[in-house]
């Protein structure tokens, strides 16, 4: 067997262990994506970050700055639903925490686009993530919860 096949097999096994371990772990998610503004406060308390809120035409953007340097934006619609989450920082966030019940869809169907890219497009969940050691960024949103007029590429920064 070639070195590349052995390396690919090792990566696939390690990925499967992580995914299935997360699925079997006790649920700590506070249902942020798709949740309400109270779930943002739960995340702030659970993740140990500081929070600032900015009013937007499409609701509010709650910025959580974590001790690790990770910055998470949670977008809350005027109706009170968290319709999107973005992250940037030196490591990946706890996606079980941020995606809540949507995490199962991600773990079951995300495709890898190279070593450092992850993508999922479903009718009611879209996730894009990329990064490398020390620099990660991503976004996840629920299309059915987007407020009228919100364009994801222009609105989630």
C-alpha positions in Angstrom: 0.0 0.0 0.0 1.4 3.4 -0.9 2.2 6.1 1.7 -0.6 8.3 0.4 -3.2 5.5 0.9 -2.0 4.8 4.4 -2.0 8.6 5.2 -5.5 9.0 3.8 -6.8 6.0 5.7 -5.3 7.4 8.9 -7.0 10.8 8.4 -10.4 9.1 7.6 -10.2 6.9 10.7 -9.3 9.9 12.9 -12.1 12.0 11.4 -14.6 9.2 12.0 -13.5 8.8 15.6 -14.0 12.5 16.2 -17.4 12.7 14.5 -18.8 9.6 16.2 -17.3 10.6 19.5 -19.1 14.0 19.3 -22.3 12.3 18.4 -22.1 10.0 21.4 -21.0 12.6 23.8 -23.4 14.2 26.3 -25.2 17.1 24.6 -23.9 20.4 25.8 -25.5 22.5 23.0 -27.7 25.3 24.0 -29.5 25.3 20.6 -27.9 28.6 19.4 -28.5 28.3 15.7 -32.3 28.4 15.4 -32.6 29.2 19.1 -33.5 32.6 20.6 -31.6 35.5 22.1 -31.5 33.7 25.5 -29.4 31.0 23.8 -26.8 33.6 23.0 -26.6 34.5 26.7 -26.3 30.8 27.5 -23.4 30.5 25.0 -21.7 33.5 26.5 -21.9 32.0 30.0 -20.9 28.5 28.9 -18.0 29.6 26.6 -16.7 32.2 29.1 -16.7 35.1 26.6 -17.6 38.8 26.7 -20.5 40.0 24.6 -21.3 43.2 22.8 -24.5 43.8 20.8 -24.8 45.8 17.6 -28.2 46.8 16.2 -28.7 45.9 12.5 -31.5 46.6 10.0 -32.0 42.8 10.1 -32.0 42.5 13.9 -28.9 42.3 16.1 -25.4 41.0 15.9 -24.1 39.6 19.2 -20.3 39.4 19.3 -18.8 36.9 21.7 -15.1 37.3 22.3 -13.6 34.2 24.0 -10.5 34.0 26.1 -8.8 32.0 23.4 -9.1 34.9 20.9 -12.0 33.3 19.0 -14.7 35.8 17.9 -18.2 34.5 17.3 -21.0 36.5 15.8 -24.5 35.3 16.4 -27.2 37.1 14.2 -30.6 37.4 15.8 -33.6 38.4 13.6 -36.3 40.9 14.6 -38.5 38.0 15.5 -35.8 36.8 18.0 -34.4 33.7 16.1 -30.7 33.1 15.7 -30.5 32.8 11.9 -26.7 32.7 11.4 -23.4 32.2 13.2 -19.9 33.2 12.1 -16.5 32.6 13.7 -12.9 33.6 13.2 -9.9 33.0 15.3 -6.9 30.8 16.2 -8.9 27.6 16.5 -12.2 26.1 15.6 -15.1 26.8 17.9 -17.2 24.1 19.6 -19.6 23.5 16.7 -21.8 21.3 18.9 -22.3 24.4 21.0 -22.9 26.9 18.2 -25.0 24.8 15.8 -27.1 23.1 18.5 -29.5 20.6 16.9 -28.1 21.4 13.4 -24.8 19.8 14.4 -26.1 16.3 13.6 -26.7 17.4 9.9 -23.2 18.8 9.7 -21.6 15.7 11.1 -23.6 13.4 8.8 -23.1 15.3 5.6 -20.2 17.7 5.4 -17.9 17.4 2.5 -14.2 18.2 2.7 -12.8 20.4 0.0 -9.1 19.8 0.5 -7.3 19.5 3.8 -8.7 22.7 5.4 -12.1 23.3 4.0 -15.5 22.0 5.0 -18.8 22.7 3.2 -22.5 21.6 3.7 -25.5 22.8 1.7 -28.9 21.5 2.7 -32.3 23.0 2.1 -32.3 24.4 5.7 -28.7 24.5 6.7 -25.6 25.9 5.0 -22.1 25.7 6.6 -18.8 26.9 5.2 -15.5 26.7 7.1 -11.8 27.0 6.2 -8.6 27.4 8.0 -5.3 26.1 9.1 -3.4 26.0 12.3 -3.8 29.3 14.1 -6.4 30.8 11.7 -9.9 29.5 11.2 -13.1 31.1 9.9 -16.5 30.0 9.0 -20.2 30.7 8.9 -23.4 28.7 9.2 -27.0 29.9 8.5 -30.5 28.6 8.3 -32.0 29.9 5.0 -35.6 29.7 6.2 -34.8 31.9 9.2 -33.1 34.7 7.2 -34.9 38.0 7.6 -36.3 39.5 4.4 -33.6 41.3 2.4 -30.6 39.6 4.1 -28.0 38.5 1.6 -25.7 36.1 3.4 -22.5 37.0 1.5 -23.0 40.8 2.1 -24.6 40.7 5.6 -22.5 38.3 7.6 -19.2 40.0 8.3 
